[in-house]
Amino acid sequence: SIIEPIREANPKATYFEAEATSINLGAKSVTCESIVCDGVNECEIRDFDVPYDRLIVAVGASSNTFGVKGVREHCLFMKQL
């Protein structure tokens, strides 16, 4: 599989490696949890909130060009599974 370095694609965005556990629409925030390891056997799960202006909810998928010519040659795929 080929993976594009997403952090370099948009340096103005902040990326988190975490799992969203809940969404508070009123407060416009997403609660996430991430596993943080400080060594081989020293891992813990940390919860944190991420505020947002606009929220896009999406699931993972494989890249698809839908038969559009030139997409593979000129597109920046985020991830290919």
N, C-alpha and C positions, 0 to 999 in steps of 0.2 A: 504494500500500500504506500501511496505517496502522500505526504502531509505538507501543506504550505504553512510557513510560519505566520500565523494570523496576527500576532502582535506587531509585525512589521508592516502589515497591509494597511493598518490605520493607527498610526502612533498617537492620535488624539483620544482614542478610546481606552478605557480601562477594562482589562480582562481578568476574570476570576476563575480559578479551577475549583469549583464547588458545586454542591447540589442545592437547588432551590427547594426549600421545605414548605414555605407558605408565602402567600401574597396578600398584603394589606392594601386594598384598593383605595381606601379612605386616606391613609397616610402616605400613599404612593411609595411603598417600600417593599422589598422582597427580603425575606429571611432566608439565609443560606447556611449550610454547614460544610466545613472543609476539614479534612484530616491533615494535621500538621505534625510532622515528625522531626524531632531534635536528636536523631541518632537512630540506631538500628531497632531498639526495643522501646523507644520513648515516643509514642504517638498518642495524640489526643484529638478529639473532635471538638472543633470550635464553631460556635454559632456567631453570625454577624448579620447586620442589616445593611442593605444597599438601597439608598434612595434613588428614585428615577423620575424623569420628566415624561418619557414615553416608554412603554413596556411592550416588547415583542416577545411572544411566547412561541417557541419552536421546538421541534424534536429533531434528533439526529437522523441523518439520511445519507444515502450515497449520492454522488454527483450524477446528474442527468443532463444531457444537452438537448433533449427533446427533438433530436434530429436537426437542430439549427446549425447550418454550415458556418464554420469559423469560430464557434464557441470554444472548442477545445484548444485552438491555437491562440485565441485572444482573451480568454477569461482567466481570472485568478480564482481557482477552486479553493474553498476554505479547507476541505478535508475530503479525502476519498477513502471510503471504508472497504 
